[in-house]
Amino acid sequence: MRFDDNAGLDTSEVDDLRGGGGGIGGRVALGGGGLGVVGLIIYFVLSQLGGVGTTGSSSVGLGQLGSGQQISNSTLSQECRTGADANRNHDCAVVAIINSIQDYWTDQFARSGRTYRKVPTNFFNGSVRTGCGGATSDTGPFYCPADSEVYIDLSFFQELQTRFGAEGGPFAEAYVLAHEYGHHVQNLLGTSDRVGNATGPTSGSVRLELQADCYAGVWGNHATTTPSSSGRPLITEITQDDIQRALDTASRIGDDYIQKNLGNGKIDTSQFTHGTSAQREKWFNTGFTTGDPARCDTFGARDLG
């Protein structure tokens, strides 16, 4: 995966919160609408292992969470100006990916007579305050519907390789981010409102997550042709190896894989919230091969794969 050296980057789509400390104590509010690509699965696994605590409210009192982190985008804005910066700097590559994802959905919404609202991704270390309450790095990357923002500790990408055994790589990381923005699309379209609290292999939660995987694939299909605000596509090349790495990541974050390899070794389908590894691969691939968001109707699908 490579970026156009001469394309401009927009760092306003990222809030860098890594300059301070959160002091949140590992408590996560689950009632705010669900966590992201692997957040809820990681949460489930860690809770089974005694790693995190929960609250019953969707709005943990932020005043009780300790001092918040300070936003400082000065370094990003100085270092991340063009695609050339993205090709040599990991943080800049993430900025470029976010730009491309949101540029695609802006255009796609406009084509259907709707307006896409761009929202930031927040980089944080350790812990963070959100509209959904407090979260730690253990939560994984997630989208908070209460404030319509994406949150990620970038060390998660390394954890995908060391803990989950994923191959990793820029396009695998792009899949994770595009999945989170898929949740934002669902929030804007009202799809998230169709999901209750039920779990299981055909639950609304599973259908929501698989649809976000499909939306991530749709963006991937258009990534090399979507122009940025400067008129140039930010991404110039996605290889077959990139695609395989994204599919590999999808295979490592299925409910069945997580429960078997990071849990107690037993698979309990009644607790499924994100879909199996095979399903996650299938729906990402559906989006990527068709490039059509209409093909991502997991809620109408009789067979999820």
C-alpha positions as CSV (number, residue, x, y, z in Angstrom):
1,M,0.0,0.0,0.0
2,R,1.5,3.4,-1.0
3,F,0.4,7.0,-0.9
4,D,0.7,9.7,-3.6
5,D,3.8,11.7,-2.6
6,N,2.3,14.9,-3.7
7,A,-1.2,14.6,-2.3
8,G,-2.0,16.8,0.7
9,L,-3.0,15.5,4.2
10,D,-5.6,17.0,6.5
11,T,-4.6,16.5,10.1
12,S,-7.7,18.3,11.3
13,E,-9.4,14.9,11.0
14,V,-7.3,13.6,13.9
15,D,-7.1,14.7,17.5
16,D,-3.8,13.7,19.1
17,L,-4.5,13.1,22.8
18,R,-1.2,11.4,23.6
19,G,0.3,14.3,25.5
20,G,-1.3,13.7,28.9
21,G,-2.6,11.0,31.3
22,G,-6.1,9.7,31.7
23,G,-6.2,8.0,35.1
24,I,-9.5,6.2,34.2
25,G,-8.9,3.0,36.0
26,G,-10.0,0.5,33.4
27,R,-13.7,1.1,33.6
28,V,-15.7,1.0,30.3
29,A,-19.2,2.2,29.7
30,L,-20.9,-0.4,27.4
31,G,-24.3,1.2,27.2
32,G,-23.3,3.9,24.8
33,G,-24.0,1.9,21.7
34,G,-21.3,-0.7,21.3
35,L,-17.6,-0.8,20.8
36,G,-15.6,-1.2,17.6
37,V,-13.9,-3.8,15.4
38,V,-12.6,-5.9,18.3
39,G,-13.3,-3.8,21.3
40,L,-16.3,-5.6,22.6
41,I,-14.7,-9.0,21.9
42,I,-11.5,-8.0,23.8
43,Y,-13.7,-6.6,26.5
44,F,-15.6,-9.9,26.8
45,V,-12.4,-11.9,26.9
46,L,-10.7,-9.7,29.4
47,S,-13.8,-9.6,31.6
48,Q,-13.8,-13.4,31.6
49,L,-10.2,-13.3,32.7
50,G,-10.8,-10.6,35.3
51,G,-9.0,-7.9,33.4
52,V,-11.6,-5.1,33.3
53,G,-14.6,-3.9,35.1
54,T,-18.0,-2.6,33.8
55,T,-20.6,0.0,34.7
56,G,-24.3,-0.3,34.1
57,S,-24.6,3.2,32.8
58,S,-23.9,4.7,29.4
59,S,-22.4,7.8,30.9
60,V,-19.7,7.3,33.5
61,G,-19.2,10.6,35.3
62,L,-16.3,12.2,33.6
63,G,-15.5,14.2,36.6
64,Q,-14.7,11.0,38.4
65,L,-12.2,9.7,35.8
66,G,-9.2,11.8,36.7
67,S,-7.5,14.5,34.7
68,G,-8.2,14.4,30.9
69,Q,-5.6,14.3,28.2
70,Q,-4.6,17.4,26.4
71,I,-5.2,17.8,22.7
72,S,-2.0,18.7,20.8
73,N,-2.0,18.4,17.0
74,S,1.0,20.6,16.5
75,T,3.4,17.7,15.9
76,L,1.1,16.0,13.5
77,S,0.4,19.1,11.5
78,Q,4.1,19.8,11.2
79,E,5.2,16.3,10.3
80,C,2.2,15.1,8.2
81,R,1.7,17.4,5.2
82,T,1.8,15.2,2.2
83,G,1.6,11.6,1.0
84,A,5.4,11.5,1.0
85,D,5.2,11.9,4.8
86,A,2.6,9.1,5.0
87,N,5.0,6.8,3.1
88,R,7.8,7.3,5.7
89,N,5.9,8.0,9.0
90,H,3.4,5.6,10.5
91,D,1.3,8.3,12.2
92,C,1.0,10.2,8.9
93,A,0.0,7.0,7.2
94,V,-2.9,6.7,9.6
95,V,-3.9,10.3,9.0
96,A,-3.9,9.6,5.2
97,I,-6.0,6.5,5.7
98,I,-8.6,8.4,7.7
99,N,-8.6,11.2,5.1
100,S,-9.3,8.7,2.3
101,I,-12.0,6.9,4.2
102,Q,-13.9,10.1,5.0
103,D,-13.4,11.5,1.5
104,Y,-15.0,8.3,0.1
105,W,-18.0,8.4,2.3
106,T,-18.5,12.2,1.7
107,D,-18.7,11.5,-2.0
108,Q,-20.9,8.4,-1.6
109,F,-23.4,10.2,0.6
110,A,-23.5,13.1,-1.8
111,R,-24.3,10.7,-4.7
112,S,-27.4,9.5,-2.7
113,G,-28.6,13.0,-1.8
114,R,-27.3,12.8,1.8
115,T,-24.7,14.7,3.8
116,Y,-21.8,12.8,5.4
117,R,-20.5,14.5,8.6
118,K,-16.8,14.1,9.0
119,V,-15.6,13.2,12.6
120,P,-12.2,12.9,14.1
121,T,-10.2,9.8,15.2
122,N,-8.6,10.3,18.6
123,F,-5.1,9.0,19.2
124,F,-4.6,8.2,22.9
125,N,-2.2,6.3,25.2
126,G,-3.4,4.2,28.1
127,S,-6.8,5.7,28.8
128,V,-9.2,8.3,27.5
129,R,-12.5,10.1,28.2
130,T,-15.3,9.7,25.7
131,G,-18.9,10.5,25.3
132,C,-19.5,6.9,26.2
133,G,-17.5,7.1,29.4
134,G,-14.0,6.1,30.2
135,A,-12.0,3.5,28.2
136,T,-8.5,2.1,28.3
137,S,-6.2,0.6,25.7
138,D,-7.5,-2.8,26.6
139,T,-10.9,-1.9,25.0
140,G,-9.3,-1.9,21.6
141,P,-10.3,0.7,18.9
142,F,-13.9,1.8,19.0
143,Y,-16.5,4.2,17.7
144,C,-18.5,6.1,20.3
145,P,-22.0,6.9,19.0
146,A,-22.6,9.4,21.9
147,D,-20.0,11.8,20.5
148,S,-19.6,10.3,17.0
149,E,-15.9,9.9,17.3
150,V,-13.4,7.1,16.8
151,Y,-10.8,6.3,19.5
152,I,-7.6,4.2,19.1
153,D,-4.4,3.6,21.0
154,L,-2.0,3.0,18.0
155,S,-0.1,0.4,20.0
156,F,-3.1,-1.8,19.2
157,F,-1.7,-2.4,15.8
158,Q,1.4,-4.0,17.3
159,E,-0.8,-6.0,19.6
160,L,-2.7,-7.4,16.6
161,Q,0.6,-9.0,15.6
162,T,2.1,-10.0,18.9
163,R,-1.1,-11.1,20.7
164,F,-3.5,-12.1,17.9
165,G,-0.8,-13.4,15.5
166,A,-1.9,-11.2,12.6
167,E,0.5,-10.4,9.8
168,G,-0.3,-6.7,10.1
169,G,0.7,-4.0,7.6
170,P,-0.8,-0.6,6.5
171,F,-3.8,-2.0,4.7
172,A,-4.6,-4.3,7.6
173,E,-4.6,-1.2,9.8
174,A,-6.7,0.6,7.2
175,Y,-9.3,-2.2,7.5
176,V,-9.5,-1.6,11.3
177,L,-10.0,2.1,10.9
178,A,-12.5,1.7,7.9
179,H,-14.5,-0.7,10.1
180,E,-14.8,2.0,12.8
181,Y,-15.9,4.6,10.3
182,G,-18.4,2.0,9.0
183,H,-20.0,2.3,12.4
184,H,-20.2,6.1,11.9
185,V,-22.0,5.5,8.6
186,Q,-24.4,3.2,10.4
187,N,-25.0,5.8,13.0
188,L,-25.7,8.5,10.4
189,L,-28.1,6.2,8.5
190,G,-29.9,5.1,11.7
191,T,-28.9,1.5,11.2
192,S,-27.4,1.3,14.7
193,D,-30.9,1.9,16.2
194,R,-31.9,-1.5,14.9
195,V,-29.6,-3.3,17.3
196,G,-30.6,-4.4,20.7
197,N,-28.7,-6.0,23.5
198,A,-29.0,-9.6,22.3
199,T,-26.0,-11.7,21.4
200,G,-25.7,-14.9,19.3
201,P,-24.8,-15.9,15.8
202,T,-27.7,-14.1,14.1
203,S,-28.1,-11.2,16.6
204,G,-28.3,-7.6,15.6
205,S,-24.9,-7.0,17.0
206,V,-23.3,-9.6,14.8
207,R,-25.1,-8.2,11.7
208,L,-24.0,-4.6,12.6
209,E,-20.4,-5.7,12.9
210,L,-20.4,-7.7,9.7
211,Q,-21.9,-4.8,7.9
212,A,-19.2,-2.5,9.1
213,D,-16.7,-5.1,7.8
214,C,-18.4,-4.9,4.4
215,Y,-18.4,-1.1,4.4
216,A,-14.6,-1.3,5.1
217,G,-14.2,-3.5,2.1
218,V,-16.3,-1.1,0.0
219,W,-14.0,1.8,0.9
220,G,-11.0,-0.4,0.0
221,N,-12.4,-1.1,-3.4
222,H,-12.5,2.7,-4.1
223,A,-9.4,3.7,-2.2
224,T,-7.1,4.2,-5.2
225,T,-9.7,6.3,-7.1
226,T,-11.1,8.5,-4.3
227,P,-9.7,12.0,-4.7
228,S,-8.8,14.0,-1.6
229,S,-9.6,17.7,-1.1
230,S,-6.5,18.5,-3.1
231,G,-8.0,16.6,-6.1
232,R,-5.6,13.7,-6.0
233,P,-6.3,10.2,-4.6
234,L,-4.2,9.7,-1.5
235,I,-3.7,6.0,-2.1
236,T,-2.0,5.0,-5.3
237,E,-1.5,1.2,-4.8
238,I,-3.1,-1.7,-3.0
239,T,-1.5,-5.0,-3.7
240,Q,-2.8,-8.6,-3.4
241,D,-0.6,-9.0,-0.4
242,D,-2.3,-6.0,1.2
243,I,-5.7,-7.6,0.7
244,Q,-4.5,-10.9,2.1
245,R,-3.2,-9.2,5.2
246,A,-6.5,-7.5,5.8
247,L,-8.3,-10.8,5.4
248,D,-5.8,-12.3,7.8
249,T,-6.6,-9.7,10.3
250,A,-10.3,-10.4,9.9
251,S,-9.7,-14.0,10.5
252,R,-7.9,-13.2,13.8
253,I,-10.8,-11.2,15.3
254,G,-13.8,-13.5,14.8
255,D,-15.7,-14.5,17.9
256,D,-14.8,-18.1,17.5
257,Y,-11.0,-17.4,17.1
258,I,-10.9,-15.1,20.1
259,Q,-12.8,-17.4,22.4
260,K,-10.8,-20.4,21.4
261,N,-7.3,-18.8,21.4
262,L,-7.6,-16.0,23.9
263,G,-10.4,-17.2,26.1
264,N,-10.9,-20.5,27.8
265,G,-10.6,-22.6,24.7
266,K,-14.3,-23.2,24.3
267,I,-16.6,-21.6,21.7
268,D,-19.9,-20.4,23.0
269,T,-22.0,-19.2,20.1
270,S,-24.6,-17.6,22.4
271,Q,-22.0,-15.0,23.3
272,F,-21.2,-14.1,19.7
273,T,-21.2,-10.3,19.1
274,H,-19.1,-9.8,16.0
275,G,-19.3,-12.9,13.9
276,T,-17.0,-15.8,13.1
277,S,-13.6,-15.4,11.4
278,A,-15.0,-16.8,8.2
279,Q,-18.0,-14.4,8.3
280,R,-15.7,-11.4,8.9
281,E,-13.6,-12.4,5.9
282,K,-16.6,-13.0,3.8
283,W,-18.2,-9.7,4.4
284,F,-15.0,-7.6,4.0
285,N,-14.4,-9.5,0.7
286,T,-18.0,-8.8,-0.4
287,G,-17.5,-5.1,0.0
288,F,-14.1,-5.1,-1.5
289,T,-15.0,-7.1,-4.6
290,T,-18.3,-5.3,-5.3
291,G,-17.5,-1.8,-4.2
292,D,-21.2,-1.4,-3.6
293,P,-22.6,-0.4,-0.1
294,A,-26.0,-1.9,-1.2
295,R,-24.4,-5.3,-1.1
296,C,-23.7,-4.9,2.6
297,D,-27.3,-5.6,3.7
298,T,-26.4,-8.0,6.5
299,F,-29.7,-7.3,8.2
300,G,-31.6,-8.7,5.2
301,A,-29.3,-11.6,4.7
302,R,-30.7,-15.0,5.6
303,D,-27.3,-16.6,5.5
304,L,-24.4,-14.6,7.1
305,G,-21.9,-17.1,5.9
